[in-house]
Amino acid sequence: MTHAMLKGSNVPLQATTVRAVLRWTPGQGVPDVDASALLLGPDDRVRSDEDFVFYNQPRHPSGQVWRLGKKRVAEGLTDTIQTDLSRVEPSVGRILLVASADGVPFDRVRSLRILLHDAAAEGEPLAYFDVKPETGQETALICGELYRRGDGWKFRALGEGYSNGLKGLATDFGISVDESEGAEDPMAAPRPEPAPTAPAAPSAPSQATPDQPTPAQSMPAPQVVGPDQPTAVQPLPEASRPLPPEQPTGVPAQPAYGYPQPPAAQPAYGYPQPEAGRPGYGYPQAPAAAGVTGAQSGYGYPQPVTGVPDPDFRLPPQGPQFVGR
């Protein structure tokens, strides 16, 4: 059975390990809420600063009171303090359950509620209390307290506020806060750890060995010239020059481009060659020596040549312009 509690009411606890859950509804302008606990001795003050369990000291040295941290649930956000009541030191008579808003007033926090659960059992909470600030300017609230009664423990709903924040509340119960200049504030929010940086790449050697040039020396750097200066063309290194076209092995150089030439004794391609002492084809030949008769080749055709005129030779008919008058 869940007890809906009013301010100032109390309820006995049968559970040995209790989980106190602070829950609120996040939204625009709603501050983040932190849960903390103070363990008080017989004089209602802390025995030492170690009796303060909060975000910068999430576990008590005894190990019986610790902070579980924040979680998102269907109803909103939560922050939780868990206590093993059966093993709390006998000198501790009260454990205050505190909510703080890091300097922002609680009138901006919506639906703040503290719920008590039996940590050893699942199901409905043992009790809950809707915490409402009295003035709305409180920046820290004592939501409730776990206190001894005989051999057992009880929970009381309180809702008492502090306008000077978690630091003012803790100071009222004996926590020593050094406010001198330069002193570290124990209530300061924990700083996030710096992101790990990637290891620096090893630097290139300043001078390259003959067999292993550095990347910067493998290609020449472009030369920047002014508008009136000619651009200097840097020669490519030996290793970067293009190779000449590959030549077939065993083929001697030929005088003609691209085609091998026949040896001198081989006839020209596709045409018969004249025999020695035979007139050339298509060209007039020198006349024969005087007194030598024989077939001689005229222009284009072989003509008979004799040493005696032909008695039957006649001129062709002539026109009247050639007839004697």
Phi, psi and omega per residue, in radians:
M1 nan 2.310 -3.126
T2 -1.651 2.295 3.132
H3 -1.682 2.115 3.001
A4 -1.537 2.002 -2.945
M5 -1.795 2.651 3.032
L6 -1.872 2.881 -3.127
K7 -1.087 2.243 -3.131
G8 1.607 -0.229 -3.141
S9 -1.398 2.846 -3.138
N10 -2.421 2.847 -3.131
V11 -2.566 2.357 3.101
P12 -1.245 2.672 -3.121
L13 -2.039 2.189 3.072
Q14 -1.636 -0.335 -3.107
A15 -1.295 2.541 3.112
T16 -1.544 -0.524 3.085
T17 -2.107 2.098 -3.035
V18 -1.992 2.416 3.075
R19 -1.973 2.002 3.116
A20 -1.698 2.053 -3.029
V21 -1.966 2.123 2.984
L22 -1.590 2.265 -3.115
R23 -2.320 2.433 3.115
W24 -2.601 2.926 -3.109
T25 -1.768 2.087 3.130
P26 -1.340 2.904 3.116
G27 2.992 -3.073 -3.130
Q28 -1.125 2.147 3.128
G29 1.400 0.020 3.132
V30 -1.486 2.204 -3.129
P31 -1.297 2.839 3.048
D32 -1.396 2.467 -3.088
V33 -1.962 2.418 3.116
D34 -2.061 2.437 3.073
A35 -1.717 2.487 3.093
S36 -2.613 2.981 -3.085
A37 -2.508 2.499 3.033
L38 -2.111 2.236 3.122
L39 -1.680 2.068 -3.053
L40 -1.867 2.476 3.112
G41 -1.534 -2.872 -3.087
P42 -1.060 -0.487 -3.124
D43 -1.625 0.293 -3.141
D44 1.041 0.564 3.048
R45 -2.348 2.765 3.112
V46 -1.197 2.616 3.110
R47 -1.386 -0.522 3.078
S48 -2.815 3.045 3.121
D49 -1.135 -0.293 3.120
E50 -1.261 -0.215 3.104
D51 -1.425 0.202 3.120
F52 -1.928 1.985 3.132
V53 -1.856 2.024 -3.130
F54 -2.659 -2.942 -2.979
Y55 -1.122 -0.488 3.086
N56 -1.593 -0.107 3.086
Q57 -2.532 1.329 -2.913
P58 -1.334 -0.083 -3.120
R59 -2.451 2.376 3.085
H60 -1.276 2.552 3.133
P61 -0.985 -0.503 3.116
S62 -1.243 -0.339 -3.123
G63 1.410 0.122 -3.080
Q64 -1.746 -0.207 3.082
V65 -2.301 2.215 -3.121
W66 -2.650 2.801 -3.117
R67 -1.749 2.212 -3.126
L68 -1.508 -0.387 3.119
G69 1.709 -3.134 -2.992
K70 -1.609 2.700 -3.109
K71 -2.661 2.564 3.051
R72 -1.691 2.234 3.116
V73 -2.156 3.109 -3.102
A74 -1.095 -0.584 -3.082
E75 -1.490 -0.172 -3.116
G76 2.609 -2.430 3.125
L77 -1.966 2.630 3.128
T78 -2.346 2.698 2.963
D79 -2.428 2.393 -2.860
T80 -2.273 2.444 2.978
I81 -2.053 2.282 3.126
Q82 -2.060 2.480 -3.067
T83 -2.391 2.318 3.002
D84 -1.649 1.639 -3.032
L85 -1.121 -0.501 -3.084
S86 -1.246 -0.278 -3.072
R87 -2.115 0.135 3.085
V88 -1.146 2.440 -3.094
E89 -0.987 2.463 -3.079
P90 -1.056 -0.464 -3.128
S91 -1.294 -0.179 3.117
V92 -1.596 2.071 -3.131
G93 -1.804 -0.425 -3.111
R94 -2.454 2.566 3.044
I95 -2.245 1.971 3.138
L96 -1.475 2.356 3.089
L97 -1.850 2.042 -2.898
V98 -2.107 2.527 2.984
A99 -2.104 2.371 3.105
S100 -2.316 2.653 -3.057
A101 -2.101 0.369 3.027
D102 0.975 0.895 3.040
G103 1.479 -0.046 3.135
V104 -1.763 2.326 -3.104
P105 -1.136 2.617 -3.049
F106 -1.336 -0.061 3.054
D107 -1.216 -0.197 3.076
R108 -1.621 -0.148 -3.125
V109 -1.573 2.206 -3.071
R110 -1.810 2.408 3.009
S111 0.992 0.830 3.088
L112 -1.311 2.232 -3.104
R113 -2.509 2.499 3.005
I114 -1.946 2.306 -3.116
L115 -2.161 2.399 3.092
L116 -1.878 2.211 -3.133
H117 -2.104 2.629 2.925
D118 -1.398 1.979 -3.061
A119 -1.137 -0.356 -3.107
A120 -1.563 -0.038 -3.086
A121 -2.412 2.546 3.070
E122 -1.635 2.758 3.089
G123 2.232 -2.719 -3.075
E124 -1.177 2.637 3.094
P125 -1.179 2.735 3.082
L126 -1.241 -0.663 -3.131
A127 -2.802 2.797 3.044
Y128 -2.563 2.735 -3.117
F129 -2.512 2.162 3.077
D130 -1.437 1.975 -3.039
V131 -1.530 2.159 3.127
K132 -2.182 2.113 3.115
P133 -1.163 2.597 -3.095
E134 -1.338 -0.755 -3.102
T135 -1.870 -0.361 -3.077
G136 1.531 -0.186 -3.141
Q137 -1.698 0.049 3.128
E138 -1.176 2.437 3.068
T139 -1.955 -0.029 3.025
A140 -2.608 2.484 -3.091
L141 -2.362 2.348 2.927
I142 -1.513 1.801 -3.059
C143 -1.273 -0.636 -3.137
G144 -3.017 -3.112 3.137
E145 -2.540 2.549 2.960
L146 -1.739 2.213 -3.091
Y147 -2.439 2.681 -3.131
R148 -1.353 2.491 2.983
R149 -2.504 1.788 -3.049
G150 1.190 -2.224 3.124
D151 -1.622 0.026 -3.092
G152 -2.114 -2.961 -3.118
W153 -2.237 2.669 3.060
K154 -2.303 2.854 3.043
F155 -2.081 2.346 3.110
R156 -2.130 2.329 3.068
A157 -1.441 2.250 -3.049
L158 -2.074 -1.188 -3.105
G159 1.277 0.628 3.131
E160 -1.577 2.357 -3.013
G161 -1.948 2.748 3.073
Y162 -2.285 2.277 3.137
S163 -1.522 -0.197 3.125
N164 -1.757 0.360 2.964
G165 1.333 -2.990 -3.104
L166 -1.115 -0.583 3.133
K167 -1.135 -0.767 3.121
G168 -1.154 -0.682 3.109
L169 -1.117 -0.822 -3.116
A170 -1.123 -0.657 3.126
T171 -1.119 -0.649 3.124
D172 -1.083 -0.444 -3.120
F173 -1.848 0.321 2.952
G174 1.760 0.059 3.080
I175 -1.304 2.261 -3.123
S176 -1.520 2.130 3.119
V177 -2.081 2.033 -3.132
D178 -1.420 1.930 -3.114
E179 -1.737 0.243 3.109
S180 -1.223 2.781 -3.076
E181 -1.133 2.314 3.127
G182 1.517 -0.140 -3.134
A183 -1.353 2.548 3.138
E184 -1.325 2.347 -3.134
D185 -1.453 2.033 -3.128
P186 -1.198 -0.309 -3.140
M187 -1.570 -0.027 -3.110
A188 -1.103 2.510 3.136
A189 -1.117 2.517 -3.111
P190 -1.100 2.449 3.136
R191 -1.493 2.435 3.101
P192 -1.211 2.535 3.128
E193 -1.194 2.470 3.130
P194 -1.135 2.524 3.138
A195 -1.157 2.412 3.136
P196 -1.104 2.361 3.133
T197 -1.625 2.594 -3.136
A198 -1.230 2.472 3.122
P199 -1.071 2.459 -3.118
A200 -1.172 2.451 3.134
A201 -1.241 2.490 3.140
P202 -1.086 2.390 -3.116
S203 -1.289 2.615 -3.133
A204 -1.247 2.587 3.125
P205 -1.106 2.560 -3.089
S206 -1.194 -0.565 3.141
Q207 -2.225 2.431 -3.129
A208 -1.569 2.527 3.055
T209 -1.323 2.804 -3.124
P210 -1.036 -0.575 -3.061
D211 -1.637 -0.132 -3.062
Q212 -2.490 1.553 3.128
P213 -1.266 2.665 3.083
T214 -1.295 2.779 3.108
P215 -1.013 -0.564 -3.115
A216 -1.223 -0.401 -3.098
Q217 -1.718 -0.082 -3.091
S218 -1.204 -0.535 3.085
M219 -2.279 2.484 -3.141
P220 -1.193 2.475 3.118
A221 -1.283 2.507 3.110
P222 -1.122 2.477 -3.119
Q223 -1.656 2.236 3.140
V224 -1.605 2.158 -3.130
V225 -2.107 2.771 3.118
G226 -1.423 3.087 -3.109
P227 -1.156 -0.452 -3.092
D228 -1.730 0.032 -3.094
Q229 -1.877 2.376 3.086
P230 -1.207 2.559 3.123
T231 -1.290 2.130 3.114
A232 -1.397 2.219 3.119
V233 -1.544 2.060 -3.126
Q234 -1.454 2.242 3.109
P235 -1.185 2.498 3.084
L236 -1.240 2.559 3.040
P237 -1.101 2.796 -3.075
E238 -0.955 -0.701 -3.069
A239 -1.232 -0.335 -3.059
S240 -1.723 -0.123 -3.128
R241 -1.239 2.526 3.125
P242 -1.249 2.555 3.135
L243 -1.374 2.591 3.057
P244 -1.170 2.784 3.117
P245 -1.060 2.466 -3.065
E246 -1.194 2.312 -3.125
Q247 -1.738 2.465 3.068
P248 -1.189 2.484 -3.116
T249 -1.407 2.535 3.033
G250 1.420 0.088 -3.141
V251 -1.849 2.024 -3.130
P252 -1.220 2.724 3.111
A253 -1.104 2.380 -3.103
Q254 -1.901 2.547 3.138
P255 -1.207 -0.632 -3.122
A256 -1.514 2.662 -3.054
Y257 -1.405 1.990 2.950
G258 1.494 -0.196 -3.107
Y259 -2.281 2.328 3.049
P260 -1.221 2.540 -3.141
Q261 -1.744 2.497 3.129
P262 -1.234 2.681 3.057
P263 -1.088 2.853 -3.049
A264 -1.062 -0.591 -3.077
A265 -1.355 -0.211 -3.068
Q266 -1.525 2.343 -3.134
P267 -1.114 2.713 3.121
A268 -1.086 2.656 -3.037
Y269 -1.184 2.039 2.971
G270 1.551 -0.040 -3.126
Y271 -2.286 2.375 3.068
P272 -1.259 2.558 3.140
Q273 -1.732 2.497 3.128
P274 -1.175 2.547 3.084
E275 -1.313 2.858 -3.133
A276 -1.112 2.381 3.129
G277 1.397 0.025 -3.121
R278 -1.778 2.412 -3.103
P279 -1.097 2.601 3.128
G280 -1.234 2.641 -3.080
Y281 -1.335 2.180 2.993
G282 1.497 0.086 -3.133
Y283 -2.227 2.449 3.102
P284 -1.143 2.531 -3.118
Q285 -1.870 2.790 3.108
A286 -1.141 2.467 3.132
P287 -1.113 2.765 -3.125
A288 -1.275 2.812 3.129
A289 -1.081 2.693 -3.105
A290 -1.044 2.361 3.130
G291 1.484 0.056 3.141
V292 -1.913 2.150 3.100
T293 -1.828 2.629 3.140
G294 2.871 2.957 -3.124
A295 -1.311 2.115 3.063
Q296 -2.015 2.644 -3.067
S297 -1.614 2.028 2.985
G298 -1.382 -3.013 -3.087
Y299 -1.192 1.861 3.054
G300 1.557 -0.523 -3.069
Y301 -2.382 2.543 3.058
P302 -1.282 2.296 -3.125
Q303 -1.954 2.458 3.054
P304 -1.295 2.399 3.133
V305 -2.187 2.180 3.105
T306 -2.221 2.904 3.130
G307 -1.593 -0.082 -3.088
V308 -2.073 2.334 3.113
P309 -1.132 2.667 -3.130
D310 -1.436 2.116 -3.105
P311 -1.205 -0.362 -3.103
D312 -1.629 0.132 -3.088
F313 -1.282 2.242 3.087
R314 -2.286 2.548 3.046
L315 -1.281 2.660 3.085
P316 -1.221 2.820 3.126
P317 -1.017 2.459 -3.104
Q318 -1.937 2.752 3.121
G319 -1.314 2.972 -3.097
P320 -1.129 -0.353 -3.138
Q321 -1.233 -0.301 3.139
F322 -1.750 -0.048 -3.103
V323 -1.476 2.288 -3.115
G324 -1.185 2.524 -3.104
R325 -1.887 nan nan
